[in-house]
Amino acid sequence: MAVIHHTTLRPTKLELLADWLPSRPWYQGATGTAALAKAGGFRLDDPEGEVGIEFMVVTDGSGHVPVSYQVPLTYRGSPLAGAEAGLVGTLEHGVLGKRWVYDGTHDPVLVEQLLTLLAGRTVAQAQSATATPDPTVEVRSEGAGVPVGLTGPGEVADTTEATVVAVGPAGQDPALTLTVTRVLRPGAAAGQGLRGQVLAGWPAPDGAGERGAFAFLSDAGPRPQGAPDPQVGGPGTPR
């Protein structure tokens, strides 16, 4: 169970992300520093209690049209070997000390807990409260369903709107891919080969509530709606 500490962070999460987001292939704004506001999200628990897992939504107001992004993050007490390409930065936590912050699509703990959520074997937690499930996060089983015991990440590839992660175990037939939506848009994922999806909400810039697919699992091959073809590939590939 994750314990939520209400304490100081230096730099703050938004300050850390403001410099990092414009370097991403799916960033829609102008180059430079993003102007971010927190816009919701949820958490998952690490069964080992070592890694913080957060699915954070931020809205960038630096461009002509505000854009909401999903940024899955992990927080670790030491560097994650082999995940240098996924390092967002470090911060000082008022209780836990120095924390290494990763883009969670490169972190096996986040990927495997997201797959566990899709398989219906865990529940989403409130973003800012300890031991409090978030009933607004919906998991839908689709098609052939989500197998139990999937592992990852394998190859990680960014598109213009999402991050696509190969998941195992190795040699599985058919091969499966986990798509994590980055540019949030209303509506569920749909299409051939879809096996399951996570839907959640966020506030639009005008205050209205929006709801859409945060992540979905599908067979490799023709991709469901909302999963553009990958443009950058490979774990450890500099971006």
TORVOVO-559396 format. One record per atom (N, C-alpha, C, O, CB): y, x, z. Coordinates in steps of 0.001 Angstrom, whole numbers, plus 500000, padded with zeros to 6 digits. Glycine has a CB too. Layout:
BEGIN
YXZ;...
This chain:
BEGIN
498801500835500000;500000500000500000;501251500871500000;501399501759500839;500005499055501217;502143500611499059;503403501358499007;504350500862500098;504476499659500326;504067501220497611;505009501802500765;506030501477501761;507392501720501123;507683502825500664;505853502332503074;508219500688501096;509541500785500476;510534501291501517;510765500632502530;509997499405499897;511121502458501269;512122503025502173;513510502704501630;513828503032500487;511931504570502335;514317502074502438;515702501802502043;516556502971502543;517005502980503689;516217500414502627;516767503943501678;517396505199502076;518223505745500921;518368505094499887;516334506233502522;518761506940501105;519603507541500067;518749508297499051;517683508822499372;520645508488500697;519249508335497817;518647509111496736;519750509922496070;520807509388495733;517918508183495698;519499511215495883;520483512071495223;519773512915494154;518936513749494499;521218512986496264;520085512720492869;520928511658492335;520232510308492464;519051510249492808;521283511937490867;520953509228492192;520321507914492201;519430507773490973;519518508566490035;521386506786492240;518580506765490988;517721506511489828;518553506248488575;518236506754487498;516791505319490102;519612505461488715;520439505145487548;521133506389487006;521266506544485792;521479504082487904;521575507273487893;522192508521487435;521178509387486696;521505509997485678;522785509298488623;519968509439487197;518916510218486544;518616509661485150;518485510413484185;517636510221487405;518509508329485062;518157507692483790;519303507706482787;519063507695481579;517720506267484032;520541507730483263;521689507690482354;521708508882481402;522150508759480260;522986507649483150;521231510030481867;521161511216481013;519872511263480195;519847511828479101;521276512472481858;518809510672480724;517495510765480085;517314509754478949;516774510098477898;516408510563481120;517758508517479151;517519507467478157;518019507814476755;517296507572475789;518172506198478608;519228508373476599;519704508642475234;518849509646474457;518993509756473239;521112509147475291;517968510376475132;517094511323474441;515822510667473910;515022511331473249;516728512459475371;515619509382474185;514375508706473807;514470508122472393;515531507635472003;514046507592474817;513377508164471619;513395507599470261;513675506100470228;514144505583469214;512079507867469583;513391505393471329;513599503948471360;514965503553471918;515251502363472050;512515503297472177;515805504519472246;517147504203472748;518004503638471625;518072504224470544;517819505458473355;518654502511471866;519396501805470824;520896502086470841;521608501708469910;519170500334470963;521381502750471896;522817502943472043;523324504177471320;522577504861470621;523172503032473493;524608504448471502;525210505654470951;524722506869471733;524257506739472866;526755505565470984;524827508034471133;524424509250471840;525379509504473005;526510509019473022;524400510470470876;524899510269473969;525732510564475134;525064510051476389;523844510137476528;527130509947474983;525849509520477299;525344509034478576;525346507518478590;526347506892478241;526178509582479740;524225506922478993;524123505473479065;524914504938480263;525078505633481265;522648505043479158;525398503709480151;526096503016481243;525151501953481773;525078500851481231;527465502380480763;524430502284482830;523287501470483247;523573500617484471;524317500999485374;522110502353483526;522945499433484461;522916498556485627;521468498137485859;520736497871484907;523847497303485430;521063498081487103;519704497648487430;519543496177487088;520429495367487362;519386497896488925;518388495828486478;518183494453486018;516778493959486330;516220493162485576;518445494351484521;516195494428487442;514919493874487864;513747494804487648;513908495997487390;514668492610487150;512555494225487762;511324494974487615;510331494609488700;510529493643489437;511604496460487640;509250495392488797;508229495174489813;507525496493490084;507802497496489425;507215494081489370;506612496495491053;505868497696491420;504362497428491384;503915496281491395;506291498186492819;503603498514491340;502166498479491573;501840499478492671;502573500444492881;501369498796490269;500740499240493368;500312500150494433;499347501190493891;498464500871493095;499658499370495582;499516502432494320;498539503487494113;497469503341495190;497801503405496374;499208504908494153;496191503148494831;495153502988495857;495073504153496832;494648503984497975;493819502807495201;495483505343496379;495447506522497250;496700506659498104;496747507492499010;495268507772496418;497704505853497824;498924505879498618;499797507097498437;500653507374499277;498577505767500019;499600507837497349;500323509087497147;501472508971496137;502478509670496258;499363510150496693;501323508107495162;502258508052494037;502996506717494033;502371505657494085;501513508261492696;504319506769493973;505099505551493819;505069505100492372;505203505921491464;506545505765494289;504894503799492142;504788503244490786;505788502101490654;505702501102491369;503327502751490481;506725502254489742;507761501228489555;507970500950488068;508060501870487256;509097501670490210;508043499672487732;508406499240486387;509843498720486476;510076497585486891;507406498132485826;510783499548486088;512200499294486306;512849498777485023;512584499287483935;512910500571486793;513689497774485158;514475497268484034;515924497660484252;516492497430485320;514329495719483883;516513498253483227;517930498600483271;518614498050482025;518010497983480954;518127500143483378;519857497663482169;520645497199481027;521751498205480751;522512498578481643;521238495782481289;521824498634479505;522815499622479077;523994498910478425;523830498190477441;522187500650478095;525182499118478984;526380498488478453;527274499432477685;528450499134477476;527151497879479553;526739500579477256;527593501571476606;527905501238475151;528876501752474597;526940502921476676;527092500382474522;527304500045473117;528045498732472949;528517498139473919;525982499977472393;528138498288471701;528815497018471420;528024495832471962;528609494828472369;529032496853469916;526690495946471969;525823494884472473;524960495451473595;524272496448473377;524935494289471332;524969494853474795;524123495356475875;522645495261475503;522226494305474850;524393494579477171;521858496252475919;520427496294475643;519683496516476953;520066497363477760;520085497409474610;518614495745477157;517786495909478352;516538496702478004;515862496421477014;517403494536478957;516242497703478835;515093498580478638;514159498496479829;514589498290480963;515545500029478415;512864498661479551;511892498843480621;511566500334480736;511265500996479743;510598498001480357;511632500847481968;511319502249482213;510271502306483323;510620502181484497;512607503067482599;508996502493482979;507975502661484019;508065504071484597;508036505055483859;506549502393483450;508173504160485910;508391505446486570;507332505697487631;506837504768488270;509786505499487197;506992506981487807;506200507377488964;506984508407489769;507767509185489225;504818507946488530;506753508390491073;507435509281492013;506376510079492749;505496509510493395;508339508482493016;506462511404492650;505444512284493210;506070513338494123;507228513719493955;504653512958492088;505272513804495098;505733514826496015;505575516231495491;506029517178496132;505017514704497290;504937516397494332;504780517708493696;504624517479492199;504316516364491778;503545518497494284;504834518525491377;504745518341489929;503344517914489486;502344518292490096;505139519626489217;503294517121488417;502042516678487817;501673517636486688;502370517703485676;502157515213487291;500590518368486858;500179519361485871;499910518714484523;499247517680484444;498939520106486350;500425519324483466;500191518850482113;501091517724481667;500950517246480541;498808518420481988;502017517279482508;502874516141482170;504331516551482004;505235515745482225;502764515068483241;504561517802481615;505941518289481492;506767517440480527;507957517226480756;505944519741481027;506144516954479449;506877516136478470;507331514808479053;508243514172478525;506012515882477247;506695514389480142;507052513118480750;507989513228481934;508323512211482543;505832512422481172;508425514430482281;509301514598483444;510694514056483146;511355514508482211;509384516081483852;511134513094483939;512495512568483826;513463513458484591;514575513707484124;512568511117484351;513055513939485760;513894514813486579;513417514788488016;512349514250488308;515372514393486498;514193515361488909;513875515352490333;515027514735491109;516168514714490649;513581516780490843;514705514234492291;515724513699493180;515347514001494621;514198514316494930;515901512181492967;516338513897495490;516122514087496922;516094512724497604;517075511980497589;517228514994497542;514950512418498198;514736511153498896;515069511363500370;514641512345500976;513262510640498714;515839510429500943;516307510610502313;515210510676503354;515433511203504444;517222509518502662;514018510151503047;512895510177503986;511803511136503523;511256511887504331;512316508774504158;511485511119502241;510325511842501719;510657513212501153;509748513975500825;509666511030500663;511940513541501030;512326514835500495;512310514859498975;512538513834498332;511415515904501029;512044516017498403;512114516179496958;511008515383496279;509846515439496682;512016517660496576;511396514627495221;510447513825494460;510576514165492984;511679514291492452;510680512312494698;509431514312492335;509383514519490894;509201513155490236;508270512419490565;508229515509490491;510092512822489309;510112511499488689;509617511620487259;510153512401486472;511537510876488731;508582510836486921;507964510908485594;508075509585484840;508056508504485428;506497511307485720;508193509710483512;507956508569482637;506487508207482823;505600508986482473;508309508892481113;506234507023483374;504889506674483804;503855506557482708;502661506531483008;504936505421484521;504262506485481438;503274506441480366;502519507767480246;501476507827479594;503953506101479039;503038508830480869;502375510130480883;501586510370482169;500966511422482326;503399511230480702;501602509413483082;500988509607484395;499712508762484504;499773507539484382;501987509238485528;498552509405484735;497311508623484784;497276507583485890;496604506562485747;496152509539484950;497982507817486990;497956506829488074;498625505536487625;498079504456487848;498654507382489338;499792505621487000;500460504399486521;499641503741485419;499412502532485460;501882504719486005;499199504517484437;498470503923483312;497220503203483805;496947502083483373;498089505003482280;496463503822484695;495217503207485138;495467502001486044;494670501063486042;494362504232485866;496548502004486812;496859500820487609;497400499679486744;497165498510487050;497870501172488698;498118500002485675;498541498961484743;497329498341484052;497284497126483858;499520499534483698;496350499158483681;495113498636483092;494351497779484101;493750496770483732;494222499792482598;494376498178485370;493738497381486415;494435496032486565;493777495011486765;493749498137487752;495768496025486468;496520494771486501;496123493880485329;495893492684485505;498036495046486474;496044494458484139;495668493686482953;494258493119483073;493967492053482530;495771494557481703;493378493830483787;492007493361483985;491895492334485109;490806491828485378;491100494535484281;493019492022485770;493015491020486826;492458491501488149;492007490693488961;492246489850486384;492481492828488383;491884493383489586;492916493894490600;492548494477491620;490956494497489210;494182493679490325;495245493954491286;496384493000490977;496343492290489973;495718495455491224;497403492975491832;498541492085491622;499832492885491658;499924493905492341;498570490966492684;500821492417490921;502135493046490923;502820492825492266;502650491788492907;503004492496489779;503602493828492678;504314493788493951;505817493686493723;506330494146492703;503986495031494791;506512493087494670;507965492982494599;508583494375494543;508075495319495149;508518492192495805;509665494487493820;510276495790493585;510868496408494843;510848497630494987;511344495667492542;511394495598495759;512164496142496879;511661495690498248;512403495760499228;513603495755496731;510408495224498331;509858494788499619;508430495293499755;507670495306498786;509903493239499751;508069495710500968;506729496229501241;505726495093501372;506012494081502012;506730497081502517;504543495256500764;503416494321500891;503827492887500557;503497491950501284;502842494376502307;504552492731499447;505019491416499026;504694491212497549;505379491771496693;506541491261499281;503673490432497231;503352490189495822;504513489524495086;505293488778495678;502099489319495709;504615489805493789;505640489200492945;504979488136492064;504361488475491055;506368490282492073;505100486855492430;504409485798491681;505029485518490310;504457484771489517;504403484527492492;506184486106490027;506812485860488720;506191486706487617;506423486450486436;508305486139488795;505397487720487996;504736488565486993;503422487895486593;502557487647487433;504483490021487545;503286487610485311;502128486873484799;501224487795483982;501697488584483165;502584485676483940;499924487683484216;498934488420483428;498125487410482622;497553486473483179;497999489291484348;498082487606481311;497308486727480437;496149487487479810;496330488564479243;498203486125479342;494953486908479921;493804487449479209;493768486843477808;493966485640477633;492478487162479979;493516487685476824;493509487237475428;492227487707474747;491650488723475137;494758487769474667;491789486979473745;490695487427472891;489467487860473667;488938487114474491;491157488553472030;489018489085473390;487812489616474030;488038490033475467;487082490391476156;487294490785473252;489272490000475942;489563490344477317;489689491845477549;489467492651476646;488503489789478202;490045492198478764;490302493585479141;489097494149479873;488731493623480924;491568493694480019;488467495194479363;487321495783480067;487754496417481389;488892496860481542;486630496834479181;486832496448482325;487063497123483599;486748498609483437;485839498969482690;486198496490484734;487485499466484125;487168500888484150;487797501715483054;487353502835482803;485729501056484082;488821501198482389;489508501981481370;490290503123482024;490735503006483166;490453501081480538;490452504213481299;491177505374481795;492264505772480802;492257505336479651;490216506553482046;493185506592481253;494255507075480396;495235507883481218;495046508045482424;494967505910479693;496279508394480585;496566508230479174;495861509261478305;495582510382478730;498041508304478947;495577508836477050;495208509779476018;496471510154475262;497477510512475874;494125509190475066;496431510077473954;497626510375473163;498733509382473495;498483508181473604;497305510339471650;499953509879473655;501125509054473959;502098509173472793;502468510282472408;501804509489475310;502520508036472223;503400508051471058;504519507045471222;504276505882471546;502614507759469783;505744507491470999;506907506599471034;507159505993469657;506982506656468635;508159507358471518;507573504727469641;508047504070468441;509537503782468642;510137504270469599;507234502757468142;510121503010467764;511529502659467906;511771501608468981;512918501373469360;512065502166466592;510690500955469492;510883499922470502;509854499961471630;509947499168472566;510846498581469850;508876500867471562;507785500839472536;507184502225472675;507523503150471936;506700499821472122;506278502348473648;505435503531473784;503992503082473702;503583502157474404;505716504291475122;503214503735472843;501823503367472602;500929504450473205;501102505635472918;501539503185471069;499972504039474041;499123504964474783;497663504685474437;497198503554474571;499364504839476315;496942505710473993;495505505577473783;494807505563475138;495125506366476014;494959506729472890;493853504644475307;493133504550476569;491635504624476314;491161504267475235;493493503248477311;490888505093477321;489465505375477189;488613504390477944;489098503313478289;489165506758477663;487355504709478220;486824506069478160;486585506571476751;486504505786475806;485552506143478922;486471507894476615;486277508508475316;485026507953474658;484008507728475314;486189510030475443;485117507734473343;483986507238472585;483817505738472620;482878505211472024;482763507864473076;484712505032473309;484611503581473376;484792502977471987;485620503453471210;485654503008474355;484046501960471675;484126501285470390;484253499790470637;483336499210471219;482885501603469508;485353499120470224;486450499727469461;487421500491470358;487477500274471569;487205498654468687;488183501388469735;489231502094470464;490311501093470873;490568500117470168;489835503244469601;490941501350472025;491962500444472546;493275501188472723;493295502391472980;491514499822473882;494367500454472582;495689501019472814;496471500132473772;496392498904473724;496453501187471488;497226500789474640;498112500127475587;499539500312475094;500003501440474933;497933500693477036;500230499212474857;501616499272474399;502536498870475540;502402497785476107;501839498356473165;503474499756475872;504480499490476902;505800499233476195;506346500123475543;504603500684477923;506310498020476324;507559497652475666;508713498403476304;508805498480477529;507797496131475741;509587498952475489;510777499647475983;512027498797475787;512775498564476736;510943500997475275;512256498334474560;513390497452474281;512914496026474534;512138495482473748;513929497632472798;513370495423475616;512857494126476028;513447493001475176;514651492949474923;513159493883477505;512566492113474748;512958490938473966;512194489731474491;511064489875474957;512683491151472439;512791488540474425;512096487344474902;510850487057474075;510803487341472879;513030486139474869;509839486488474733;508649486045474032;507432486891474332;507541488062474695;508901486042472571;506256486272474171;504987486949474396;504578487744473168;505031487470472057;503900485942474760;503713488737473381;503094489443472267;502074488522471609;501478487672472271;502426490767472741;501875488693470302;500925487859469576;500367488653468417;501026489557467904;501586486549469080;499147488318467997;498596488969466826;497131489311466971;496547489132468040;499363490199466529;496542489799465910;495135490142465852;494810491297466797;495564492265466890;494738490498464427;493697491185467484;493223492273468328;493795492309469719;493461493209470490;493509493538467682;494654491357470075;495263491342471402;494205490993472448;493409490074472254;496442490332471458;494203491746473572;493207491533474628;493818491067475947;493138490419476742;492434492805474860;495064491381476189;495717490969477423;497146491444477449;497494492408476767;494968491496478634;497994490771478241;499393491160478312;499980490825479671;499496489943480380;500193490479477212;501037491552480016;501802491325481244;503171490816480838;503867491454480049;501915492632482116;503560489664481378;504872489091481111;505679489044482399;505153488737483469;504744487680480497;506966489354482278;507855489322483437;509263488990482958;509522488922481757;507833490683484207;510166488785483909;511515488359483570;512574489391483883;512335490349484618;511834487104484280;513748489182483316;514922490010483589;516155489179483233;516056488265482413;514882491371482773;517302489471483823;518509488709483509;519191489236482249;519354490445482087;519481488752484686;519581488345481374;520374488715480209;521792489063480662;522194488686481763;520393487565479156;522561489783479820;523934490136480216;524810488940480576;525736489067481377;524590490897479110;524521487773479985;525326486585480299;524828485854481537;525361484806481901;525329485633479120;523802486409482187;523285485817483410;522088484905483206;521429484528484175;524358485060484077;521799484546481976;520653483686481709;519356484463481926;519326485681481747;520715483124480272;518301483777482305;517022484436482514;516272484625481208;516204483714480384;516176483643483486;515708485814481022;514855486104479865;513457486428480362;513271486801481520;515429487284479014;512471486283479476;511091486565479850;510339487046478620;510458486464477542;510406485313480464;509562488113478787;508843488644477643;507723489570478059;507473489779479246;509787489366476727;507047490125477055;505908491009477287;506392492390477698;507146493029476964;505024491102476031;505961492857478871;506263494203479344;505214495198478861;505522496366478625;506349494225480872;503973494734478715;502886495608478268;501769494745477727;501598493598478141;502373496521479422;500989495314476777;499808494598476293;498759495579475800;499064496682475347;500187493619475171;497504495135475906;496354495918475461;495801495295474197;495677494074474100;495262495996476561;495464496141473217;494939495630471960;493953496606471355;493930497785471708;496070495350470981;493127496101470428;492254496968469658;493110497870468776;494140497436468262;491256496141468807;492693499115468600;493380499988467662;493183499445466256;492151498841465964;492865501448467773;494156499652465387;494103499103464035;495359498309463777;496426498692464257;492850498223463832;495278497196463023;496468496374462791;497071495950464116;496385495356464949;496126495136461937;498354496248464323;498952496093465631;499552494716465823;500127494151464893;499998497139465843;499420494159467054;500059492886467337;501577492967467168;502163494049467184;499714492432468746;502192491803467007;503650491734466925;504255492382468161;503804492139469280;504133490265466786;505286493213467956;505933493893469071;505475495319469242;505899495996470178;505690493147470331;504597495802468334;504118497179468428;504327497891467102;503392497965466305;502631497218468831;505527498424466833;505769499164465599;504876500385465520;504362500845466539;507233499576465498;504684500919464314;503864502107464129;504466503287464887;505686503453464895;503724502440462633;503623504118465529;504131505268466257;504886506236465355;504566506388464176;502996505986466938;505909506896465940;506705507852465193;506731509231465839;507070510216465182;508103507338465045;506381509311467104;506318510592467796;505000510614468539;504659509624469188;507541510804468769;504234511710468474;502892511639469041;502570512772469974;503247513799470035;501892511609467958;501469512525470717;500827513595471440;501328513843472829;502524514054473029;500952514799470694;500411513821473827;500835514227475162;501279515670475139;500634516509474510;499708514027476186;502369515971475816;502888517314475850;503797517656474688;504296518778474601;501775518260475890;504021516688473778;504911516944472654;506352516877473114;506747515838473644;504662515941471516;507165517903472953;508574517836473364;509290516749472599;508979516467471441;509277519185473148;510285516126473287;511031515044472663;512525515300472784;513329514495472315;510665513696473297;
